[in-house]
Amino acid sequence: MPMRRDDVSVTCAATEDGWRCEAVVGQPGGDATRHEVLVDRRVLEDLAPGAEAELLVAESFAFLLEREPRESILHSFELPIIGRYFAEYPDEIRRRLAR
């Protein structure tokens, strides 16, 4: 069964260069997976100008979950790595967040 966007919870804390975010996919206390995502300030400005890091990470997980199960998502990564696995990611995420 595909995961829904509301099955993803994201919290971010500011760092010197951007944000360190934790994404929880699934219901906490259940079989949820946890992922640490680093978001550089330049990446946020490039992919989602004016948006919060939490929104970019949440939408990025929605993108990933449309393509793979949550168990296949890396547990720790820098956000741009998604584009190495899915070439359409940068353009698609910009389109989604430009709404």
C-alpha positions as CSV (number, residue, x, y, z in Angstrom):
1,M,0.0,0.0,0.0
2,P,1.5,3.4,-0.9
3,M,2.3,5.8,1.8
4,R,0.4,9.1,2.0
5,R,2.0,12.5,2.5
6,D,0.4,12.8,5.9
7,D,2.3,9.6,6.9
8,V,5.5,11.7,6.8
9,S,6.4,13.9,9.8
10,V,9.4,16.3,9.4
11,T,11.2,18.4,12.0
12,C,14.2,20.5,11.2
13,A,16.8,22.3,13.3
14,A,19.0,25.1,12.0
15,T,22.7,24.4,11.6
16,E,25.6,26.7,10.5
17,D,25.1,25.8,6.8
18,G,21.4,25.0,6.7
19,W,19.2,22.5,8.5
20,R,19.4,19.0,9.9
21,C,16.0,17.4,9.5
22,E,14.4,14.2,10.8
23,A,11.7,12.6,8.7
24,V,9.6,9.9,10.3
25,V,7.7,7.8,7.7
26,G,4.8,5.8,9.1
27,Q,3.1,5.9,12.5
28,P,5.4,6.7,15.4
29,G,5.6,3.8,17.8
30,G,4.7,1.4,15.0
31,D,7.0,0.3,12.3
32,A,8.0,3.8,11.2
33,T,11.3,4.5,9.6
34,R,13.5,7.5,10.6
35,H,15.7,9.4,8.2
36,E,18.2,12.2,8.8
37,V,18.3,14.7,5.9
38,L,20.7,17.6,5.6
39,V,19.5,20.6,3.7
40,D,22.0,23.3,2.6
41,R,20.8,26.9,2.4
42,R,21.7,27.1,-1.2
43,V,19.8,23.9,-2.0
44,L,16.7,25.2,-0.3
45,E,16.9,28.5,-2.3
46,D,17.5,26.6,-5.5
47,L,14.7,24.0,-5.2
48,A,12.1,25.9,-3.1
49,P,12.8,29.7,-2.9
50,G,11.0,31.2,0.0
51,A,9.8,27.8,1.4
52,E,10.7,26.3,4.8
53,A,13.1,23.4,4.9
54,E,10.4,21.2,6.5
55,L,8.1,21.7,3.4
56,L,11.0,20.8,1.0
57,V,11.9,17.7,2.9
58,A,8.2,16.6,3.2
59,E,7.6,17.1,-0.5
60,S,10.9,15.3,-1.3
61,F,9.7,12.3,0.8
62,A,6.3,12.3,-1.0
63,F,8.3,12.2,-4.3
64,L,10.4,9.3,-3.1
65,L,7.5,7.3,-1.7
66,E,5.8,7.5,-5.1
67,R,8.8,5.6,-6.5
68,E,10.1,3.3,-3.8
69,P,9.1,1.8,-0.4
70,R,10.1,3.7,2.7
71,E,12.5,0.8,3.7
72,S,14.5,1.6,0.5
73,I,15.1,5.2,1.4
74,L,18.5,6.0,2.8
75,H,18.5,6.5,6.6
76,S,20.9,9.5,6.4
77,F,21.6,11.7,3.3
78,E,22.0,15.2,1.9
79,L,19.0,16.2,0.0
80,P,20.6,16.6,-3.5
81,I,21.5,12.9,-3.5
82,I,17.9,12.2,-4.6
83,G,18.8,13.7,-8.0
84,R,21.5,11.0,-8.5
85,Y,18.9,8.3,-8.2
86,F,16.0,10.1,-9.9
87,A,17.1,12.6,-12.6
88,E,13.7,14.2,-12.7
89,Y,13.8,15.1,-9.0
90,P,15.0,18.8,-9.2
91,D,12.6,19.8,-11.9
92,E,9.7,17.9,-10.4
93,I,10.2,19.3,-6.9
94,R,10.5,22.8,-8.2
95,R,7.2,22.3,-10.1
96,R,5.5,20.9,-7.0
97,L,6.6,23.7,-4.7
98,A,5.9,26.5,-7.2
99,R,2.2,26.0,-6.8
